[in-house]
């Protein structure tokens, strides 16, 4: 022992020197030390604030200190100071198992579970996340794996398919292939494209602009000549389908789509706005007492009273305007028109009132089904020239519509009559084709 030693009471003091014990064990508070240094009592080590802690270097590896700011003992591993507590690996998490940085069971997260660029500790070390940060794109309906900040996703709908999307429209990058209207007709004269009505179950379709004329046995939509009459429904259906694929005798759903469209266009009302005055009723007053051709001079739509002897504001105007701005002739008046529909009499959905007499559309018995399928949306009657309803007098009767030149107050765009059979034919009953 080098230096100056003095016995002070029961203590032992060495000052200004280094005490070296070569071999054996040193005991403090014990006469039989069992280790190189065996302390039977408290051992006080150096106290440092966090800021004042010496750097952890290889030369002080294994050195103990006490951090007075954090209230924890620390040991140097030659690189960093590690706390001697249950958070031995200094990952900021109090560990129940991972006290030696070697237990991989302390966490189940992997790099793919953490956002890219973010770090975490697991399995005895620091790891960096690889999960990409994603953004939804309206150009793609695929949701890629990753993190979406403040994003709400809706359930995937199997109906989101190209066949259910209108052609020319793309949703989430999926281009539609659905044709809402058939190809423009190449035969049968002049046609109009009618917007479909979802409430009536119709898509866009074509209708003949004029009542069909007999041109060499082909139902042709043209202004010249009078309508093709004295034809049965059976033959009218045959003539329409003979035009080609997709052509047919106009359906009741299509007819109702046209009538509801006309009802909602102000031009078709005598007062100039929807519901004001009445609807144009067409050639229906028996003057003259025959069918008429349409306007064949100049603009085909500039003389809507041609042949009637009337002028504005007579309700005998023979032209109605669609929401597309196109004009359709004799939708009301001139001749009744066959539809493809046959009726079943009764009360309730799918059944038609059987009253064999003309009734206004406001009659309560027609409100459960008939008015929605064939009548006006508004509370209109013959006072507004809407047309009247004549019931399904017998099952399998065919529906005719529109009224003829002799129909008077019964005529109108919503005139409905189910009093004839498929093999009947009359000189005031014609037809139109659709596609």
SEPA-606218 format. One record per residue (C-alpha): z, y, x. Coordinates in nm, 3 decimals. Layout:
N
+---------+---------+---------+
!      pz !      py !      px !
+---------+---------+---------+
!       Z !       Y !       X !
...
+---------+---------+---------+
This chain:
435
+---------+---------+---------+
!      pz !      py !      px !
+---------+---------+---------+
!   0.000 !   0.000 !   0.000 !
!  -0.106 !   0.326 !   0.154 !
!   0.038 !   0.662 !   0.068 !
!   0.383 !   0.786 !  -0.014 !
!   0.600 !   0.571 !  -0.237 !
!   0.925 !   0.670 !  -0.391 !
!   1.162 !   0.502 !  -0.630 !
!   1.247 !   0.736 !  -0.910 !
!   1.486 !   0.577 !  -1.151 !
!   1.331 !   0.257 !  -1.272 !
!   0.977 !   0.389 !  -1.218 !
!   0.728 !   0.355 !  -0.937 !
!   0.503 !   0.642 !  -0.825 !
!   0.212 !   0.660 !  -0.585 !
!   0.056 !   0.998 !  -0.526 !
!  -0.264 !   1.117 !  -0.362 !
!  -0.392 !   0.775 !  -0.272 !
!  -0.561 !   0.462 !  -0.395 !
!  -0.357 !   0.160 !  -0.481 !
!  -0.528 !  -0.165 !  -0.393 !
!  -0.389 !  -0.509 !  -0.472 !
!  -0.575 !  -0.786 !  -0.293 !
!  -0.544 !  -1.120 !  -0.468 !
!  -0.298 !  -1.235 !  -0.731 !
!  -0.221 !  -1.079 !  -1.066 !
!  -0.054 !  -0.756 !  -1.157 !
!   0.195 !  -0.758 !  -1.439 !
!   0.329 !  -0.455 !  -1.617 !
!   0.616 !  -0.530 !  -1.849 !
!   0.593 !  -0.895 !  -1.763 !
!   0.725 !  -1.095 !  -1.471 !
!   0.464 !  -1.363 !  -1.509 !
!   0.120 !  -1.194 !  -1.540 !
!  -0.138 !  -1.436 !  -1.674 !
!  -0.443 !  -1.223 !  -1.588 !
!  -0.554 !  -0.997 !  -1.309 !
!  -0.392 !  -0.717 !  -1.507 !
!  -0.146 !  -0.824 !  -1.772 !
!   0.009 !  -0.536 !  -1.963 !
!   0.293 !  -0.617 !  -2.199 !
!   0.297 !  -0.289 !  -2.388 !
!   0.073 !   0.005 !  -2.462 !
!  -0.210 !   0.100 !  -2.230 !
!  -0.321 !   0.461 !  -2.237 !
!  -0.677 !   0.536 !  -2.126 !
!  -0.859 !   0.862 !  -2.071 !
!  -0.890 !   1.093 !  -2.376 !
!  -1.211 !   1.288 !  -2.424 !
!  -1.374 !   1.489 !  -2.697 !
!  -1.720 !   1.368 !  -2.790 !
!  -1.877 !   1.658 !  -2.604 !
!  -1.662 !   1.605 !  -2.295 !
!  -1.725 !   1.232 !  -2.257 !
!  -1.873 !   1.154 !  -1.916 !
!  -2.223 !   1.016 !  -1.906 !
!  -2.248 !   0.640 !  -1.945 !
!  -2.402 !   0.522 !  -1.619 !
!  -2.419 !   0.196 !  -1.431 !
!  -2.134 !   0.306 !  -1.209 !
!  -1.887 !   0.325 !  -1.499 !
!  -2.007 !   0.020 !  -1.688 !
!  -1.701 !  -0.142 !  -1.846 !
!  -1.497 !   0.180 !  -1.839 !
!  -1.274 !   0.245 !  -2.140 !
!  -1.211 !   0.587 !  -2.288 !
!  -1.082 !   0.722 !  -2.619 !
!  -1.285 !   0.973 !  -2.823 !
!  -1.037 !   1.214 !  -2.978 !
!  -1.298 !   1.362 !  -3.215 !
!  -1.397 !   1.028 !  -3.363 !
!  -1.062 !   0.857 !  -3.322 !
!  -1.216 !   0.551 !  -3.161 !
!  -1.202 !   0.374 !  -2.824 !
!  -1.535 !   0.342 !  -2.644 !
!  -1.664 !   0.128 !  -2.359 !
!  -1.960 !   0.209 !  -2.137 !
!  -2.237 !  -0.049 !  -2.117 !
!  -2.396 !   0.147 !  -1.835 !
!  -2.631 !   0.328 !  -2.072 !
!  -2.437 !   0.439 !  -2.381 !
!  -2.079 !   0.450 !  -2.498 !
!  -2.015 !   0.184 !  -2.758 !
!  -1.722 !   0.202 !  -2.996 !
!  -1.467 !  -0.077 !  -2.989 !
!  -1.441 !  -0.123 !  -3.365 !
!  -1.611 !  -0.316 !  -3.643 !
!  -1.924 !  -0.106 !  -3.584 !
!  -1.959 !  -0.244 !  -3.235 !
!  -2.336 !  -0.214 !  -3.227 !
!  -2.312 !   0.160 !  -3.313 !
!  -2.575 !   0.134 !  -3.584 !
!  -2.365 !   0.348 !  -3.814 !
!  -2.289 !   0.054 !  -4.042 !
!  -1.951 !  -0.116 !  -4.050 !
!  -2.039 !  -0.475 !  -3.974 !
!  -1.881 !  -0.778 !  -4.127 !
!  -2.072 !  -1.019 !  -3.907 !
!  -2.282 !  -0.844 !  -3.645 !
!  -2.010 !  -0.753 !  -3.394 !
!  -2.209 !  -0.857 !  -3.090 !
!  -2.563 !  -0.736 !  -3.173 !
!  -2.690 !  -1.094 !  -3.176 !
!  -2.662 !  -1.207 !  -3.539 !
!  -2.994 !  -1.187 !  -3.721 !
!  -2.821 !  -1.256 !  -4.054 !
!  -2.689 !  -0.902 !  -4.083 !
!  -3.000 !  -0.786 !  -4.277 !
!  -3.300 !  -0.935 !  -4.452 !
!  -3.531 !  -0.633 !  -4.426 !
!  -3.838 !  -0.652 !  -4.207 !
!  -4.060 !  -0.383 !  -4.065 !
!  -4.296 !  -0.426 !  -4.361 !
!  -4.012 !  -0.336 !  -4.599 !
!  -3.950 !   0.009 !  -4.447 !
!  -4.171 !   0.317 !  -4.470 !
!  -4.398 !   0.364 !  -4.170 !
!  -4.234 !   0.580 !  -3.902 !
!  -3.879 !   0.523 !  -4.028 !
!  -3.635 !   0.329 !  -3.809 !
!  -3.353 !   0.092 !  -3.899 !
!  -3.130 !  -0.163 !  -3.731 !
!  -3.143 !  -0.531 !  -3.807 !
!  -3.122 !  -0.856 !  -3.614 !
!  -2.953 !  -0.692 !  -3.320 !
!  -3.191 !  -0.407 !  -3.259 !
!  -3.377 !  -0.099 !  -3.378 !
!  -3.690 !  -0.157 !  -3.578 !
!  -3.964 !   0.075 !  -3.706 !
!  -4.110 !   0.040 !  -4.053 !
!  -4.476 !  -0.035 !  -4.115 !
!  -4.504 !   0.010 !  -4.495 !
!  -4.790 !   0.258 !  -4.556 !
!  -4.746 !   0.565 !  -4.771 !
!  -5.008 !   0.545 !  -5.047 !
!  -5.162 !   0.777 !  -5.303 !
!  -5.329 !   0.666 !  -5.627 !
!  -5.697 !   0.749 !  -5.652 !
!  -5.893 !   0.807 !  -5.972 !
!  -6.189 !   0.652 !  -5.795 !
!  -6.030 !   0.310 !  -5.772 !
!  -5.842 !   0.089 !  -6.016 !
!  -5.687 !  -0.116 !  -5.731 !
!  -5.323 !  -0.038 !  -5.648 !
!  -5.282 !  -0.122 !  -5.280 !
!  -4.950 !  -0.236 !  -5.135 !
!  -4.735 !   0.047 !  -5.007 !
!  -4.501 !   0.329 !  -5.101 !
!  -4.601 !   0.570 !  -5.380 !
!  -4.385 !   0.882 !  -5.393 !
!  -4.307 !   1.014 !  -5.743 !
!  -4.569 !   0.785 !  -5.897 !
!  -4.557 !   0.613 !  -6.234 !
!  -4.787 !   0.316 !  -6.281 !
!  -4.901 !   0.188 !  -6.618 !
!  -4.944 !  -0.178 !  -6.694 !
!  -5.282 !  -0.323 !  -6.604 !
!  -5.500 !  -0.360 !  -6.913 !
!  -5.757 !  -0.636 !  -6.913 !
!  -5.968 !  -0.424 !  -7.150 !
!  -6.046 !  -0.192 !  -6.858 !
!  -6.377 !  -0.358 !  -6.796 !
!  -6.728 !  -0.224 !  -6.740 !
!  -6.845 !  -0.373 !  -7.068 !
!  -6.585 !  -0.165 !  -7.256 !
!  -6.671 !   0.167 !  -7.089 !
!  -6.958 !   0.383 !  -7.209 !
!  -7.263 !   0.373 !  -6.987 !
!  -7.268 !   0.677 !  -6.759 !
!  -6.888 !   0.708 !  -6.756 !
!  -6.666 !   0.585 !  -6.471 !
!  -6.293 !   0.518 !  -6.509 !
!  -6.092 !   0.444 !  -6.193 !
!  -6.418 !   0.389 !  -6.012 !
!  -6.538 !   0.132 !  -6.268 !
!  -6.880 !   0.232 !  -6.400 !
!  -6.937 !   0.159 !  -6.766 !
!  -7.222 !  -0.050 !  -6.894 !
!  -7.160 !  -0.022 !  -7.269 !
!  -7.454 !   0.122 !  -7.457 !
!  -7.311 !   0.309 !  -7.755 !
!  -7.655 !   0.346 !  -7.908 !
!  -7.948 !   0.107 !  -7.904 !
!  -8.270 !   0.204 !  -7.728 !
!  -8.471 !   0.467 !  -7.910 !
!  -8.698 !   0.304 !  -8.170 !
!  -9.060 !   0.268 !  -8.067 !
!  -9.192 !   0.177 !  -8.415 !
!  -9.131 !   0.282 !  -8.773 !
!  -9.202 !   0.654 !  -8.745 !
!  -8.947 !   0.931 !  -8.689 !
!  -8.583 !   0.840 !  -8.629 !
!  -8.256 !   1.030 !  -8.587 !
!  -7.965 !   0.935 !  -8.360 !
!  -7.640 !   0.941 !  -8.558 !
!  -7.299 !   0.969 !  -8.384 !
!  -7.080 !   0.668 !  -8.459 !
!  -6.750 !   0.697 !  -8.645 !
!  -6.464 !   0.490 !  -8.504 !
!  -6.270 !   0.506 !  -8.831 !
!  -6.564 !   0.340 !  -9.005 !
!  -6.626 !   0.092 !  -8.725 !
!  -6.966 !   0.230 !  -8.626 !
!  -7.113 !   0.315 !  -8.287 !
!  -7.407 !   0.549 !  -8.239 !
!  -7.712 !   0.422 !  -8.423 !
!  -8.057 !   0.528 !  -8.540 !
!  -8.168 !   0.596 !  -8.897 !
!  -8.509 !   0.683 !  -9.034 !
!  -8.539 !   1.057 !  -9.089 !
!  -8.739 !   1.008 !  -9.411 !
!  -8.720 !   0.748 !  -9.684 !
!  -8.946 !   0.461 !  -9.576 !
!  -9.313 !   0.489 !  -9.668 !
!  -9.549 !   0.192 !  -9.704 !
!  -9.798 !   0.229 !  -9.418 !
!  -9.997 !  -0.092 !  -9.407 !
!  -9.691 !  -0.294 !  -9.499 !
!  -9.479 !  -0.133 !  -9.225 !
!  -9.176 !   0.074 !  -9.337 !
!  -9.257 !   0.406 !  -9.174 !
!  -9.049 !   0.724 !  -9.160 !
!  -9.297 !   1.008 !  -9.209 !
!  -9.315 !   1.328 !  -9.417 !
!  -9.642 !   1.246 !  -9.589 !
!  -9.671 !   1.014 !  -9.889 !
!  -9.405 !   0.924 ! -10.143 !
!  -9.128 !   0.669 ! -10.079 !
!  -9.192 !   0.296 ! -10.085 !
!  -9.054 !   0.185 ! -10.424 !
!  -9.093 !  -0.120 ! -10.650 !
!  -8.954 !  -0.331 ! -10.366 !
!  -8.665 !  -0.578 ! -10.385 !
!  -8.368 !  -0.564 ! -10.153 !
!  -8.470 !  -0.903 ! -10.019 !
!  -8.814 !  -0.777 !  -9.920 !
!  -8.679 !  -0.447 !  -9.787 !
!  -8.450 !  -0.640 !  -9.552 !
!  -8.743 !  -0.851 !  -9.436 !
!  -8.961 !  -0.546 !  -9.372 !
!  -8.693 !  -0.374 !  -9.165 !
!  -8.612 !  -0.676 !  -8.950 !
!  -8.984 !  -0.729 !  -8.892 !
!  -8.989 !  -0.404 !  -8.693 !
!  -8.822 !  -0.590 !  -8.406 !
!  -8.492 !  -0.682 !  -8.246 !
!  -8.201 !  -0.472 !  -8.371 !
!  -8.382 !  -0.326 !  -8.673 !
!  -8.225 !  -0.382 !  -9.015 !
!  -8.188 !  -0.247 !  -9.364 !
!  -7.933 !   0.034 !  -9.342 !
!  -7.576 !  -0.092 !  -9.376 !
!  -7.316 !   0.064 !  -9.603 !
!  -7.101 !   0.148 !  -9.300 !
!  -7.393 !   0.335 !  -9.146 !
!  -7.467 !   0.513 !  -9.474 !
!  -7.103 !   0.621 !  -9.504 !
!  -7.105 !   0.742 !  -9.142 !
!  -7.402 !   0.966 !  -9.223 !
!  -7.248 !   1.094 !  -9.548 !
!  -6.913 !   1.178 !  -9.385 !
!  -7.099 !   1.352 !  -9.103 !
!  -7.293 !   1.563 !  -9.355 !
!  -6.974 !   1.641 !  -9.548 !
!  -6.823 !   1.799 !  -9.236 !
!  -7.113 !   2.033 !  -9.152 !
!  -7.093 !   2.380 !  -9.310 !
!  -7.474 !   2.414 !  -9.331 !
!  -7.476 !   2.149 !  -9.606 !
!  -7.254 !   2.352 !  -9.839 !
!  -7.383 !   2.623 ! -10.070 !
!  -7.102 !   2.853 !  -9.952 !
!  -7.189 !   2.808 !  -9.585 !
!  -6.865 !   2.637 !  -9.481 !
!  -6.712 !   2.296 !  -9.545 !
!  -6.567 !   2.275 !  -9.895 !
!  -6.713 !   2.610 ! -10.002 !
!  -6.925 !   2.585 ! -10.318 !
!  -7.101 !   2.251 ! -10.335 !
!  -7.318 !   2.015 ! -10.134 !
!  -7.696 !   2.023 ! -10.159 !
!  -7.795 !   1.758 ! -10.415 !
!  -8.167 !   1.720 ! -10.347 !
!  -8.448 !   1.651 ! -10.594 !
!  -8.244 !   1.521 ! -10.888 !
!  -8.319 !   1.737 ! -11.196 !
!  -8.637 !   1.554 ! -11.311 !
!  -8.848 !   1.861 ! -11.234 !
!  -9.103 !   1.744 ! -11.151 !
!  -9.050 !   1.405 ! -11.310 !
!  -9.164 !   1.201 ! -11.009 !
!  -9.095 !   1.131 ! -10.645 !
!  -9.203 !   1.377 ! -10.378 !
!  -9.343 !   1.376 ! -10.026 !
!  -9.165 !   1.585 !  -9.761 !
!  -9.283 !   1.901 !  -9.584 !
!  -9.603 !   1.822 !  -9.397 !
!  -9.699 !   2.172 !  -9.279 !
!  -9.584 !   2.342 !  -8.959 !
!  -9.215 !   2.295 !  -8.887 !
!  -9.121 !   1.973 !  -9.069 !
!  -8.786 !   2.115 !  -9.176 !
!  -8.864 !   2.477 !  -9.266 !
!  -8.939 !   2.417 !  -9.635 !
!  -8.640 !   2.217 !  -9.767 !
!  -8.741 !   2.280 ! -10.130 !
!  -9.099 !   2.157 ! -10.096 !
!  -9.231 !   2.016 ! -10.424 !
!  -8.921 !   2.105 ! -10.629 !
!  -9.030 !   2.450 ! -10.742 !
!  -8.688 !   2.581 ! -10.636 !
!  -8.565 !   2.820 ! -10.368 !
!  -8.229 !   2.912 ! -10.215 !
!  -7.959 !   2.894 ! -10.346 !
!  -8.067 !   2.606 ! -10.570 !
!  -7.872 !   2.282 ! -10.512 !
!  -8.210 !   2.102 ! -10.514 !
!  -8.242 !   2.153 ! -10.137 !
!  -8.377 !   1.822 ! -10.002 !
!  -8.257 !   1.848 !  -9.642 !
!  -7.914 !   1.791 !  -9.488 !
!  -7.807 !   1.873 !  -9.134 !
!  -7.619 !   1.632 !  -8.908 !
!  -7.355 !   1.740 !  -8.657 !
!  -7.621 !   1.693 !  -8.387 !
!  -7.831 !   1.971 !  -8.543 !
!  -8.096 !   1.726 !  -8.664 !
!  -8.218 !   1.724 !  -9.024 !
!  -8.243 !   1.424 !  -9.255 !
!  -8.459 !   1.434 !  -9.568 !
!  -8.370 !   1.318 !  -9.921 !
!  -8.032 !   1.168 !  -9.832 !
!  -7.944 !   1.269 ! -10.185 !
!  -8.205 !   1.265 ! -10.459 !
!  -8.576 !   1.176 ! -10.473 !
!  -8.513 !   0.797 ! -10.495 !
!  -8.209 !   0.571 ! -10.485 !
!  -8.186 !   0.367 ! -10.164 !
!  -8.102 !   0.002 ! -10.108 !
!  -7.816 !  -0.085 !  -9.874 !
!  -7.763 !  -0.427 !  -9.718 !
!  -7.425 !  -0.464 !  -9.891 !
!  -7.336 !  -0.684 ! -10.186 !
!  -7.008 !  -0.630 ! -10.368 !
!  -6.711 !  -0.836 ! -10.484 !
!  -6.526 !  -0.698 ! -10.784 !
!  -6.150 !  -0.656 ! -10.806 !
!  -5.855 !  -0.450 ! -10.688 !
!  -5.737 !  -0.404 ! -10.330 !
!  -5.885 !  -0.418 !  -9.983 !
!  -6.237 !  -0.559 !  -9.972 !
!  -6.278 !  -0.547 ! -10.350 !
!  -6.465 !  -0.292 ! -10.557 !
!  -6.368 !  -0.145 ! -10.892 !
!  -6.570 !  -0.314 ! -11.167 !
!  -6.597 !  -0.029 ! -11.418 !
!  -6.958 !  -0.036 ! -11.538 !
!  -6.976 !   0.339 ! -11.596 !
!  -7.002 !   0.651 ! -11.382 !
!  -6.667 !   0.777 ! -11.249 !
!  -6.558 !   1.066 ! -11.031 !
!  -6.432 !   0.980 ! -10.682 !
!  -6.095 !   1.133 ! -10.769 !
!  -6.014 !   0.855 ! -11.019 !
!  -5.691 !   0.684 ! -10.907 !
!  -5.843 !   0.335 ! -10.929 !
!  -6.081 !   0.422 ! -10.644 !
!  -5.815 !   0.545 ! -10.403 !
!  -5.695 !   0.205 ! -10.276 !
!  -6.020 !   0.105 ! -10.103 !
!  -6.345 !   0.236 ! -10.251 !
!  -6.309 !   0.605 ! -10.164 !
!  -6.234 !   0.538 !  -9.800 !
!  -6.532 !   0.307 !  -9.763 !
!  -6.793 !   0.494 !  -9.965 !
!  -6.655 !   0.822 ! -10.098 !
!  -6.590 !   1.172 !  -9.963 !
!  -6.300 !   1.248 !  -9.731 !
!  -6.213 !   1.551 !  -9.942 !
!  -6.114 !   1.559 ! -10.308 !
!  -6.472 !   1.631 ! -10.414 !
!  -6.641 !   1.538 ! -10.739 !
!  -6.971 !   1.600 ! -10.914 !
!  -6.854 !   1.961 ! -10.945 !
!  -6.922 !   1.985 ! -10.571 !
!  -7.235 !   1.766 ! -10.607 !
!  -7.069 !   1.481 ! -10.414 !
!  -7.209 !   1.211 ! -10.642 !
!  -7.031 !   0.956 ! -10.861 !
!  -6.925 !   0.591 ! -10.848 !
!  -7.066 !   0.313 ! -11.069 !
!  -6.867 !  -0.010 ! -11.035 !
!  -6.938 !  -0.362 ! -10.920 !
!  -7.033 !  -0.497 ! -11.262 !
!  -7.088 !  -0.848 ! -11.122 !
!  -7.011 !  -1.017 ! -10.793 !
!  -7.302 !  -1.023 ! -10.547 !
!  -7.460 !  -0.712 ! -10.699 !
!  -7.626 !  -0.492 ! -10.438 !
!  -7.508 !  -0.139 ! -10.362 !
!  -7.763 !   0.138 ! -10.399 !
!  -7.683 !   0.495 ! -10.303 !
!  -7.785 !   0.860 ! -10.311 !
!  -7.934 !   0.905 ! -10.656 !
!  -8.294 !   0.960 ! -10.761 !
!  -8.501 !   1.239 ! -10.906 !
!  -8.368 !   1.164 ! -11.256 !
!  -8.000 !   1.111 ! -11.163 !
!  -7.877 !   1.463 ! -11.239 !
!  -7.500 !   1.513 ! -11.193 !
!  -7.456 !   1.152 ! -11.082 !
!  -7.662 !   1.217 ! -10.767 !
!  -7.512 !   1.317 ! -10.435 !
!  -7.470 !   1.198 ! -10.080 !
!  -7.179 !   0.979 ! -10.197 !
!  -7.350 !   0.845 ! -10.512 !
!  -7.266 !   0.472 ! -10.527 !
!  -7.405 !   0.222 ! -10.776 !
!  -7.355 !  -0.157 ! -10.777 !
!  -7.547 !  -0.258 ! -11.087 !
!  -7.854 !  -0.441 ! -10.957 !
!  -7.930 !  -0.774 ! -10.790 !
!  -8.130 !  -0.841 ! -10.470 !
!  -8.447 !  -0.936 ! -10.660 !
!  -8.456 !  -0.627 ! -10.884 !
!  -8.711 !  -0.354 ! -10.820 !
!  -8.761 !  -0.011 ! -10.974 !
!  -8.988 !   0.288 ! -10.938 !
!  -8.693 !   0.511 ! -10.842 !
!  -8.545 !   0.276 ! -10.579 !
!  -8.652 !   0.279 ! -10.213 !
!  -8.488 !   0.220 !  -9.874 !
!  -8.447 !   0.319 !  -9.509 !
!  -8.417 !   0.110 !  -9.197 !
!  -8.159 !   0.147 !  -8.923 !
!  -8.125 !   0.037 !  -8.562 !
+---------+---------+---------+
